[in-house]
């Protein structure tokens, strides 16, 4: 019983470490994208925004529960990045 409990606790700890690493990668990518987007002029920002909206609309049409969640998360991240970038 102790072996099983120890094994489960080790697996949980490994998953937590993996989750923290993934979150750190996502945060670093968000910072990188924000920095890149902040260098664009208003015309390029509008062009990029239209392209992203088009891709999101196409993805939404393809449907699927997982795809819907991805589109929702993408929209949230875009709003956050636009707030940082357009606030320059």
Secondary structure as the mmCIF struct_conf table of DSSP 4:
data_model
#
loop_
_struct_conf.conf_type_id
_struct_conf.id
_struct_conf.beg_label_comp_id
_struct_conf.beg_label_asym_id
_struct_conf.beg_label_seq_id
_struct_conf.end_label_comp_id
_struct_conf.end_label_asym_id
_struct_conf.end_label_seq_id
HELX_RH_AL_P HELX_RH_AL_P1 UNK A 2 UNK A 38
TURN_TY1_P TURN_TY1_P1 UNK A 39 UNK A 39
BEND BEND1 UNK A 40 UNK A 40
HELX_RH_AL_P HELX_RH_AL_P2 UNK A 42 UNK A 62
HELX_RH_AL_P HELX_RH_AL_P3 UNK A 65 UNK A 86
TURN_TY1_P TURN_TY1_P2 UNK A 87 UNK A 87
#
